Amino acid sequence: YHGFAGQIFLGGLSHVLRVRVNADNDRRIKLLQSRQQLDWEDAQRHIEQEDQVRAEWYRTFYRIDMHDPSLYDMVYILVD
């Protein structure tokens, strides 16, 4: 499984490695711009809104902070 909330859905399985991959906002914005042909401001706004919705979803349904590194076995940070 990969994608949104896998660290929660599969968290109790000892044979599953939970990995979070983080990219800085500039990298995320550039990627979204290339995928959806958005200007910088629209891409930034879209990402901020999406992050806010996801964070609220985690808080509402699971009462957790989605940025909590203890939810993962490994956190990988992409750097240029």
Residue pairs with C-beta under 8 A, 6 or more apart in sequence:
1 9
1 10
4 54
5 58
6 18
7 18
7 20
7 71
7 72
8 62
8 64
8 71
10 16
10 18
11 18
11 71
17 73
17 74
18 71
18 72
18 73
18 74
19 72
19 73
19 74
19 75
19 76
20 69
20 71
20 72
20 74
20 75
20 76
21 76
21 77
21 78
22 75
22 76
22 77
22 78
23 31
23 77
23 78
24 78
24 79
25 44
25 47
27 78
27 80
28 47
29 40
29 43
29 44
29 47
30 43
32 38
32 43
32 46
32 47
33 39
33 40
33 43
36 43
36 46
38 46
54 66
55 65
55 66
55 67
58 64
58 65
58 66
59 65
64 71
69 75
